[in-house]
């Protein structure tokens, strides 16, 4: 074996020995640490790792200065503490979200209450005599009124009464099947709001009342039993318009 080969062999062996010695030294330094115990150096409410051969005062100084060379487990470099991200450290964050109960102030606003208004017109025979049933029923039919609920006649719109016509004699029944029926007059009444616009409904009722009166030799009166002339009609129309505007109709 040449001198050069011997030299290379010696260098290689030295390198192996050096690597082995360094690794053994690192292993021994790790064994010098002990897990935290009640006899270790106490920190702020938690045990700190204790290193053999290092005075307790020096270890306390090292940690109080914030110069710890180890992490919270006693090994490795200190790790920077980061604020937990959303969901970390909070078990509730892992649960599926639950629907929140509706707040009282988020409830639907109360439905607006519209005041009712009753409009009434009366028809009475001019001579004060009775009007017989067959004549009444013929006049009512000619105005497109329908016999129905409560055994009286109605102006219907979409199956709902716009206004109704009844006898002035209680209980107000106008039964076409009663051939002996007679009455001194009729009552036309309307409850607002109804199925049609208040102004249109009033015009229809006034027109129907005047047509019926003409066929029955009668006159039209207001609910106070005063003659329903042009002035009274304007007053009633104003009342209905004011009511509709007040109720947003």
C-alpha positions, 0 to 999 in steps of 0.5 A, spaced: 500 500 500 502 506 498 503 512 502 498 516 499 493 510 500 495 510 507 494 517 508 487 517 505 485 511 509 487 515 516 484 521 514 477 517 512 478 514 519 479 520 523 473 523 519 468 517 521 471 518 529 469 525 529 462 524 526 461 519 531 464 523 537 460 529 535 453 525 535 455 522 542 456 529 545 449 531 542 446 525 545 449 526 552 447 534 552 440 532 551 440 527 556 442 532 561 435 535 561 429 532 565 422 533 564 419 539 569 417 536 576 415 539 582 422 540 584 424 544 578 425 551 577 417 554 578 415 559 573 409 563 573 404 558 575 407 552 571 414 548 571 420 550 567 425 545 564 431 544 569 438 543 566 443 539 570 449 543 572 446 550 571 444 554 577 437 555 578 438 562 579 441 563 572 436 559 569 431 564 572 435 569 570 435 566 563 427 565 563 425 572 566 429 576 561 425 572 555 432 569 553 430 562 553 433 558 548 428 552 548 421 551 546 415 550 551 417 543 551 424 544 553 427 542 546 428 546 540 428 553 539 423 558 542 417 558 537 413 564 536 406 564 539 401 566 534 394 568 536 389 562 534 386 563 527 378 563 526 376 556 529 382 554 533 381 553 540 374 554 540 370 547 540 364 551 538 367 553 532 367 546 530 359 545 531 354 547 525 351 554 525 344 554 528 339 558 526 338 564 530 331 566 533 328 572 530 328 578 534 322 581 536 323 587 533 324 583 526 317 581 526 313 583 521 309 589 522 302 589 524 297 589 519 294 596 518 287 596 521 282 599 516 275 602 520 269 600 517 264 605 514 256 603 513 253 607 508 245 607 507 240 609 503 232 608 504 227 608 498 219 609 500 213 609 496 211 616 495 203 615 497 206 611 504 202 605 501 205 598 501 209 595 495 208 588 493 213 583 492 212 581 485 213 588 483 219 589 488 222 583 485 222 585 478 225 591 479 231 588 483 232 583 477 232 589 472 238 592 476 242 586 475 241 584 483 242 577 485 238 574 491 242 570 496 245 570 503 240 572 508 234 572 503 236 579 501 238 582 494 246 583 493 250 587 488 256 582 487 263 583 485 267 577 484 262 573 489 262 578 494 257 584 496 258 591 494 252 593 497 245 589 499 238 591 498 233 589 504 226 590 506 224 596 511 220 591 515 224 587 520 228 582 519 228 585 512 227 578 508 225 579 500 223 572 498 221 571 491 217 565 493 213 569 498 207 571 493 203 575 499 209 579 501 209 587 501 213 592 504 213 600 505 220 601 502 227 598 501 233 599 505 240 599 501 246 599 505 254 598 503 259 596 508 266 599 506 271 597 504 268 592 499 270 588 493 270 595 489 273 602 490 269 606 495 267 611 490 265 607 484 261 603 489 257 609 492 256 611 485 253 604 483 249 604 489 246 611 488 244 610 481 241 603 483 237 607 488 234 612 484 232 607 478 229 602 483 225 609 486 223 610 479 220 603 478 216 603 484 213 610 485 218 611 491 223 616 493 230 616 495 232 618 502 238 618 507 239 615 513 236 620 517 230 620 513 231 626 509 230 627 502 236 625 498 237 631 493 243 633 489 246 637 495 245 631 500 249 626 494 255 631 494 255 631 502 255 623 502 260 623 496 265 627 500 264 623 506 266 617 503 272 620 499 275 623 506 274 616 509 278 613 503 283 618 504 284 617 511 284 609 510 289 609 505 284 607 499 
